[in-house]
Amino acid sequence: MNYSIPRLKKIPFGFYAIFFLVSCKAQRIQSTDFTSEWSFTKGVEGPAVDSEGNVYAVNFKDQGTIGIVYESGEGEVFAKLPGESVGNGIRFDKSGDMYIADYVGHNVIQIKKGTREPIIFAHNPEMSQPNDLAMAPNGTIYLSDPNWAESKGRIWMVNKSQEIVLLEDEMGTTNGIEVSPDGKKLYVNESVQRKIWSYDIDSEGKISNKNLFMSFEDFGMDGMRCDAKGNLYITRYDKGTVLIVTPDKKIIKEVQLKGKKPSNITFGGKNGKTCYVTMADRGNLEAFPAVNPGAYYKSIH
């Protein structure tokens, strides 16, 4: 018998191209607005999440304020900083106390849990402009301190006596700063120089063994945070993305945001798997799903 094999219908190459693009789009992480546009000023920064899941960021409606944003996305003024003080980075410790980098007053301001009263926790007039802060698992606070006019920067530490001591001088414009989940690495980026450095942290909180972690040829950087697996989430200022990188420098993905000027990032939401990003060019917070929970989410919940 003569058996004939039916010929398969030829599928145009364009079909595969469309299928590939659709598949990529389906896997792409999309950011959404968590707060309305211009609910904060262009100086919106921070952000941080408390044990109840509320999100905090600086400069809600007016400069010099701390805003609280509830799960609904609605917010209000939580606190007004003293005098001419203006906040930047925010962190919570394991007790639920809030710490704010005050770049005008050269302070670290504390608001104890259950209160709305800002108090001066540490002060050093030698700082140029304390920008962001990071908190190690043992409670040690690290501060980035850029000098934008001279494209320089420094790193400071708040010791157990609440003194702000210098750790590193003559750097580039230090901005984003973060401690690895195990407390053994400090990451600091330089916005103008587009470099990220890593340091080893010793038992006293001092840093050593400075190494270039990553550098970029274009666009700046601002805030950074680690997830529970030690991946670093880097806000790319003017590019409008968050780059997610493993501890061994492999890029996991790059999340496209709606705005172009992400100033900082934190973790919150259900199980700590939502990223909240402050947007300087939109005066609001955007949100997107994280790859893993935040590194310090469980320690304050």
Number of C-alpha atoms within 10 A of each C-alpha: 3 4 5 6 6 6 6 6 6 6 8 8 8 9 10 11 11 11 11 12 12 12 11 11 11 10 9 13 17 15 20 14 17 20 21 15 15 17 20 28 20 21 24 34 33 31 26 26 27 21 16 13 20 17 24 26 30 32 27 29 20 17 19 22 23 29 25 22 21 16 13 9 14 12 20 15 17 18 19 21 22 15 9 10 18 23 32 26 31 29 23 25 21 18 13 19 16 21 27 29 29 25 21 19 22 23 25 27 24 21 19 17 14 8 10 15 15 18 15 16 15 17 17 15 11 10 24 19 23 30 28 31 28 28 25 21 18 11 17 18 24 26 31 29 28 26 19 15 7 9 16 19 23 25 24 22 23 21 17 11 7 14 14 22 16 16 15 15 12 11 17 22 25 33 30 29 28 27 30 26 19 12 19 16 20 24 23 30 30 26 23 17 20 20 20 22 18 22 19 17 18 12 9 9 21 16 19 15 9 12 12 13 16 13 13 12 8 12 14 19 31 26 31 27 26 27 25 19 16 20 25 25 29 26 29 28 22 18 17 21 22 25 19 24 19 16 15 9 12 10 13 14 15 18 21 18 23 16 22 17 25 31 31 34 28 30 30 26 20 10 14 23 20 19 25 27 31 31 29 23 19 21 24 26 33 24 22 20 20 20 18 18 22 26 23 25 24 14 14 16 15
